Amino acid sequence: MPMRATSRSRCFHYCLAIAAALCALGLLILGCGPSTSAQTELFDSSIVHELTVTFSQEDYDAMIETYKTSREKDWIEAAVTIDDQTYENVGIRLKGNSSIQGLLGGGRAGGQTQVSSADEPEGLPWLIRLDKNVDGQNHQGIVDLVVRSNNSKTALNEAVSLELLEAAGLASQDAIAVRFSVNGGEAVLRLVTEHPDDVWMTENLGYTGALYKAESTGDYSYRGTDPEAYDEVFDQEAGKDNTDLTPLIEFLDFINNADDATFNSELPERLDIDSFATYLAMEELLGNFDDIEGPGNNSYLFYDPGGGIFTVVPWDHNLAFGGFGEGGGGGAIRGGGAGGAGGTATRPGGAPPVQPARPMDDAGAGGLPDRGAAPGEDTGQNVGPRGKSNVLVERFRANPEFAELYDQQLEELKAKLYESGAAAGILGEWVTLLKTQAVDLVDPATVESEAAKIAAYAQ
């Protein structure tokens, strides 16, 4: 698989040249280690990388117990080896929500059976932060890595999705296949991606802005001007030196409270509507029900202070292409379009999309207890066609001009990515990689089987 020519690739080599010059002059304050010119570039997706983690069992057990009792995700210290480079005093913590519900005793979330187990740390989703305890510690400029969870054996659905999002012109995350092991245990195949942090934001969106992550416990409602009211709703992931939650709160006030005439006329001044139409079309084409209006509320908002414009940023595609489960998938388009704002996507063979089952809880299958809600509070009962309604999506689709823009993007992207064979080419490269370099981690027949499910969506 040829390595993609990303901005990080260019930046990395440029930074190496600068670092080498500074070393020669003796000006690099933190010291110059062995030359990195021969190192494997981290996000070279043409190879299966090595990632090993070592931490104290006592620390790990305490972290798991804390999560079980409080849902807090504590950091613990670890030694991390990335290919041939080892880093000490690294921070590592659990990452995810429904993907780690198995730690609480099993159950289903979004129609997907949760199989996470504390006895198998190599199978859990992780956030690795190299500079958590050591200022300036990084690997080729990278400080954060995400070890992703997936319902499949190969994670091909997310790997292909991320490349297709990038091909559509959206901000995406680089991804690599890794041979992942914990505390000397057996290695497993995992997908590792960039984390949308300050480094990622600077390279993909701009260094002067701010990046806000929508939490699964929240929604896009307006909850007043007090920033503390948004603690469980949005988390500012990047750009904290540039601004705070004020722009986000003002944007939420607008999309929730502006009258229709004001919303329709002023939205293009506050939101990159071309990018948003592309985002919605891509989520449909990728068969990803767990997006901005899905049960996980998965999305980021980027704020550009230069123009005062927000951009919706894609995130979390481990349930793309149907999620490989009975409850997955809003269904990617095959054949006709989605029919505009009120249209319905179809799955392969013309079948209607399979909607995700609602999470199980104390009220039994399909029902959440009606306990009432504080103003703006999300009780999980505001459920739309993908699992959770989203005011921005609803009002955007209700506007005929915006809906037409979405339809146009849908048809153009379908032709560009699917009908052209581009998606099939990306999938083929990942399949070749796994069948030639990861046969000890995943059976080639499994690779072919899971790839076939993706190919069915992309025809």
C-alpha positions in Angstrom: 0.0 0.0 0.0 1.6 3.3 -1.0 1.9 5.8 1.8 -0.4 8.7 1.5 1.3 12.1 1.0 -0.2 13.9 4.0 0.7 17.3 5.4 2.2 15.5 8.3 4.6 13.7 6.0 5.8 17.0 4.6 5.9 18.6 8.0 7.8 15.7 9.6 10.6 15.8 7.1 10.7 19.6 7.2 11.0 19.5 11.0 13.7 16.9 10.9 15.7 19.2 8.7 15.3 22.0 11.2 16.1 19.8 14.1 19.2 18.5 12.4 20.5 22.0 11.8 19.8 23.1 15.4 21.6 20.0 16.7 24.6 20.9 14.6 24.6 24.3 16.2 24.1 22.9 19.7 21.0 25.0 20.1 18.4 22.3 20.7 17.7 22.8 24.4 16.3 19.4 25.1 19.2 17.6 23.6 19.6 15.7 20.4 19.2 12.0 20.5 20.1 9.5 17.8 19.2 10.6 14.3 15.6 9.9 13.4 16.2 10.0 9.6 16.1 6.2 9.4 13.0 5.9 11.6 9.8 4.4 10.3 7.4 7.3 9.9 4.5 6.8 12.3 1.6 7.2 9.9 3.1 5.3 7.1 0.1 3.1 6.4 2.0 0.8 4.0 3.3 -1.3 6.9 1.9 -2.9 10.1 3.5 -1.1 13.0 4.5 -2.3 16.5 3.0 -0.8 19.6 3.7 -2.2 23.0 2.5 -0.9 26.4 3.7 -1.9 29.9 2.1 -0.7 33.1 1.6 -1.8 36.7 -1.1 -4.4 37.2 -2.0 -2.6 40.5 -2.4 0.7 38.7 -4.5 -1.0 36.0 -6.8 -2.7 38.5 -7.3 0.5 40.4 -8.1 2.3 37.1 -10.7 -0.3 36.2 -12.3 -0.1 39.6 -12.5 3.6 39.4 -14.3 3.4 36.1 -16.7 0.8 37.4 -17.7 2.9 40.4 -17.6 6.4 39.1 -17.3 6.2 35.3 -14.2 8.3 35.6 -11.3 7.5 33.3 -8.1 7.9 35.3 -4.7 8.2 33.8 -2.0 5.7 34.8 1.7 5.7 33.9 3.1 3.3 31.3 6.2 2.6 29.2 5.3 2.7 25.5 7.3 1.4 22.6 6.4 2.7 19.1 8.2 0.6 16.5 11.8 0.8 17.9 11.4 3.9 20.1 10.6 3.5 23.8 9.1 6.3 26.0 8.8 6.2 29.8 6.3 7.9 32.1 3.6 8.0 29.4 0.0 8.7 30.3 -2.6 6.2 29.2 -6.3 5.9 30.0 -9.5 4.3 28.7 -11.2 6.0 25.8 -14.8 5.5 24.7 -18.3 5.1 26.0 -20.4 2.2 24.6 -17.2 0.5 23.6 -16.2 -0.1 27.2 -19.6 -0.9 28.7 -18.5 -4.5 28.9 -16.4 -3.4 31.8 -19.6 -2.6 33.7 -21.0 -6.1 33.2 -21.9 -6.5 29.6 -25.0 -5.3 27.8 -25.8 -3.8 24.4 -25.3 -0.2 23.2 -26.5 1.0 19.8 -27.5 -2.5 18.9 -24.0 -3.8 19.3 -23.0 -6.4 21.9 -20.2 -5.2 24.1 -17.4 -7.6 24.6 -14.8 -5.5 26.4 -13.2 -7.2 29.3 -10.8 -6.1 32.0 -9.0 -9.4 31.5 -8.1 -8.5 28.0 -6.5 -5.0 28.1 -5.1 -5.5 24.6 -8.7 -5.4 23.4 -9.7 -2.2 25.1 -9.8 1.3 23.5 -7.0 3.6 24.8 -5.8 7.1 24.6 -2.0 7.3 24.9 -0.5 10.7 25.8 3.3 10.8 25.5 3.7 14.2 27.2 1.2 13.7 30.0 4.0 13.4 32.6 7.1 14.5 30.6 6.9 18.0 29.1 7.8 18.0 25.4 7.9 14.2 25.0 6.7 13.3 21.6 7.2 10.8 18.7 7.9 12.6 15.5 5.9 15.6 16.7 3.0 13.4 17.8 1.9 13.4 21.5 -1.5 11.6 21.4 -2.4 8.3 19.9 -5.8 6.6 19.9 -6.1 2.8 20.0 -9.5 2.3 18.5 -12.2 -0.2 19.3 -14.1 -2.0 16.6 -16.7 -4.8 16.3 -14.8 -6.4 13.4 -11.6 -8.3 13.5 -9.9 -6.1 10.9 -11.2 -2.5 11.5 -11.2 -2.2 7.8 -14.5 -0.3 7.9 -13.0 2.6 9.9 -9.7 2.5 8.1 -11.4 2.9 4.7 -13.9 5.4 6.1 -11.1 7.7 7.3 -9.4 7.7 3.9 -12.7 8.4 2.1 -13.5 11.3 4.4 -10.1 12.8 3.5 -10.8 12.2 -0.2 -14.0 14.1 0.1 -12.1 17.1 1.4 -13.0 16.8 5.0 -10.7 16.9 8.0 -9.9 13.3 8.9 -7.5 11.3 11.0 -4.5 9.3 9.7 -4.7 5.7 10.6 -2.4 2.7 10.8 -2.6 -1.0 11.5 -0.6 -2.0 14.5 0.6 -5.2 16.2 -0.5 -4.2 19.8 0.4 -5.9 23.0 0.1 -5.2 26.7 2.5 -6.3 29.5 4.2 -8.8 27.3 0.9 -10.6 26.3 0.0 -11.9 22.9 -0.2 -9.3 20.2 -3.5 -8.4 18.5 -4.3 -6.4 15.4 -5.6 -2.9 16.3 -6.2 0.3 14.4 -4.4 3.4 15.7 -5.4 6.9 14.7 -4.5 10.5 15.3 -6.2 12.2 18.2 -7.9 15.6 17.4 -5.7 17.7 19.6 -3.7 20.9 19.2 -1.2 19.3 16.8 -3.9 17.8 14.7 -6.0 21.0 14.7 -3.0 23.1 13.6 -2.2 20.8 10.7 -5.7 20.2 9.5 -7.8 23.3 10.4 -5.6 26.1 11.7 -3.7 27.0 14.8 -5.7 30.1 15.8 -9.0 28.3 16.3 -10.7 26.0 18.9 -11.9 22.5 18.7 -14.8 21.2 20.8 -15.8 17.6 21.2 -19.5 16.7 21.6 -19.9 14.3 24.5 -22.1 11.2 24.3 -23.9 12.5 27.4 -25.0 15.7 25.7 -26.5 17.1 22.6 -26.5 20.4 20.6 -29.0 22.1 22.9 -28.6 25.6 24.4 -28.2 25.5 28.2 -27.6 29.2 29.0 -24.5 31.3 29.3 -22.8 29.5 32.2 -19.9 27.4 30.9 -20.3 24.9 33.7 -23.7 23.9 32.2 -21.8 22.4 29.3 -19.4 20.2 31.4 -21.1 17.0 30.3 -22.0 18.3 26.8 -18.9 19.6 25.1 -15.2 19.3 26.0 -12.7 21.8 24.5 -9.9 19.6 23.1 -7.7 22.2 21.4 -7.1 25.9 21.2 -7.5 26.7 24.9 -5.0 29.4 24.6 -7.0 31.0 21.8 -10.5 31.2 23.3 -12.9 29.4 25.7 -16.5 28.1 25.3 -18.0 31.5 24.6 -18.1 31.1 20.7 -19.6 27.6 21.1 -22.3 28.8 23.5 -23.2 31.7 21.2 -23.4 29.2 18.3 -25.7 26.9 20.2 -27.9 29.8 21.2 -28.2 30.7 17.5 -29.1 27.3 16.1 -31.6 26.6 18.9 -33.3 30.0 19.3 -33.0 31.9 16.1 -36.3 32.1 14.2 -36.5 30.3 10.8 -35.9 33.4 8.7 -32.8 34.4 10.8 -31.5 30.9 10.9 -31.8 30.4 7.1 -30.2 33.8 6.2 -27.4 33.8 8.8 -26.4 30.2 9.0 -23.9 30.5 6.1 -22.2 33.3 8.1 -21.8 31.0 11.1 -21.3 27.5 9.7 -19.4 26.2 6.7 -22.5 24.9 5.0 -20.7 23.3 2.0 -18.5 21.3 4.4 -21.6 20.4 6.5 -23.5 19.1 3.4 -20.4 17.1 2.5 -20.2 15.7 6.0 -23.9 14.6 6.0 -23.6 13.1 2.6 -20.4 11.2 3.5 -22.0 9.8 6.7 -24.8 8.5 4.6 -22.5 7.0 2.0 -20.4 5.4 4.7 -23.5 3.8 6.3 -22.5 5.3 9.6 -25.5 5.6 11.9 -23.4 6.7 14.9 -22.6 10.3 13.7 -23.7 13.7 14.8 -27.3 12.5 15.2 -26.5 9.0 16.4 -26.6 7.6 19.9 -22.9 8.5 20.5 -23.3 12.1 19.4 -20.0 11.7 17.6 -18.7 14.9 16.2 -16.3 17.8 16.8 -16.9 21.5 16.2 -14.1 23.7 15.0 -14.3 27.4 15.4 -12.3 29.7 13.1 -12.1 33.1 14.8 -11.0 34.8 11.5 -14.4 34.5 9.9 -16.4 33.5 13.0 -17.3 30.2 11.2 -17.9 26.8 12.7 -17.1 23.5 10.9 -18.5 20.1 11.9 -15.6 17.6 12.0 -16.1 13.8 11.6 -15.1 11.5 14.3 -15.5 7.8 15.3 -16.3 5.5 12.4 -16.0 2.1 14.0 -19.6 1.4 13.1 -19.3 2.6 9.5 -20.5 0.4 6.6 -23.2 -1.1 8.7 -20.9 -1.7 11.7 -20.8 -5.4 10.8 -23.7 -6.0 13.2 -27.4 -6.5 13.1 -28.0 -3.1 14.7 -25.6 -1.1 12.6 -25.9 1.1 9.7 -28.1 3.7 8.4 -27.2 2.2 5.0 -24.9 3.7 2.4 -26.4 4.6 -0.9 -26.5 2.1 -3.6 -28.3 3.1 -6.8 -30.6 6.1 -6.3 -30.0 9.1 -4.1 -31.3 9.7 -0.6 -34.3 11.7 -1.9 -33.3 15.0 -0.2 -34.2 16.0 3.3 -36.9 13.5 3.6 -35.4 10.7 1.6 -34.4 7.2 2.8 -31.1 5.6 2.1 -31.0 2.0 0.9 -28.7 -0.8 1.7 -27.3 -3.3 -0.8 -30.1 -5.1 -2.6 -32.5 -2.2 -2.1 -33.5 -3.1 1.4 -34.4 -0.3 3.8 -31.8 0.7 6.3 -31.6 -1.2 9.5 -32.0 1.1 12.4 -30.0 0.6 15.6 -31.7 -0.9 18.6 -32.0 1.4 21.6 -29.7 0.7 24.5 -30.9 -1.6 27.2 -31.4 -0.2 30.6 -33.4 -0.6 33.8 -36.7 0.1 32.0 -36.1 -3.0 29.8 -35.7 -3.3 26.0 -36.3 -0.2 24.0 -37.3 2.1 26.9 -35.7 4.6 29.1 -37.2 5.5 32.4 -39.3 8.7 32.2 -37.7 10.6 35.1 -38.2 14.1 33.7 -35.4 16.5 32.7 -33.9 19.7 33.7 -34.0 22.5 31.0 -31.7 21.4 28.1 -30.9 18.0 29.7 -30.7 15.0 27.4 -32.5 12.0 28.9 -31.9 9.8 25.8 -35.6 10.0 24.8 -35.0 12.6 22.1 -34.4 9.9 19.5 -34.3 10.6 15.8 -33.9 8.3 12.8 -30.3 7.6 13.6 -30.7 7.3 17.4 -30.6 10.9 18.7 -32.1 14.0 17.1 -29.8 17.0 16.4 -31.2 20.5 16.1 -28.6 21.6 13.6 -29.2 18.7 11.3 -33.0 19.0 11.5 -33.0 22.7 10.8 -30.4 22.4 8.0 -32.5 19.7 6.3 -35.7 21.7 6.6 -34.2 24.4 4.4 -34.9 23.6 0.7 -31.7 25.2 -0.5 -29.5 23.4 2.1 -31.3 20.2 1.4 -30.6 20.6 -2.3 -26.9 21.2 -1.5 -26.9 18.0 0.4 -28.5 16.1 -2.5 -25.9 17.5 -4.9 -23.0 16.5 -2.6 -24.4 13.1 -2.2 -24.6 12.4 -6.0 -21.2 14.0 -6.7 -19.4 12.1 -3.9 -21.1 8.8 -4.9 -19.7 9.2 -8.4 -16.3 10.4 -7.2 -15.7 7.8 -4.6 -17.8 4.8 -5.4 -18.6 4.7 -9.1 -15.0 5.8 -10.0 -13.6 2.8 -8.2 -11.7 5.0 -5.7 -13.2 3.3 -2.7 -12.5 -0.1 -4.1 -8.9 0.9 -4.6 -8.5 2.1 -1.0 -10.1 -1.1 0.3 -7.9 -3.2 -1.9 -4.7 -1.6 -0.5 -5.8 -2.3 3.1 -6.7 -5.9 2.3 -3.3 -6.5 0.6 -1.6 -5.0 3.7 -3.4 -7.3 6.1 -3.1 -10.4 4.0 0.7 -9.9 3.5 1.8 -8.5 6.8 -0.7 -9.5 9.4 -1.4 -13.2 8.7 -0.3 -14.0 12.2 -2.9 -11.7 13.7 -6.0 -12.2 11.5 -7.0 -15.0 9.2 -6.9 -14.0 5.5 -10.4 -15.5 5.0 -11.7 -13.1 7.7 -10.0 -10.2 5.9 -11.8 -11.2 2.7 -15.1 -11.7 4.4 -15.1 -8.3 6.1 -13.8 -6.6 3.0 -16.7 -8.1 1.0 -19.2 -6.4 3.4 -17.6 -3.1 2.7 -17.5 -3.7 -1.0 -21.2 -4.4 -1.0 -21.8 -0.8 0.2 -19.4 0.8 -2.2 -20.8 -0.7 -5.4 
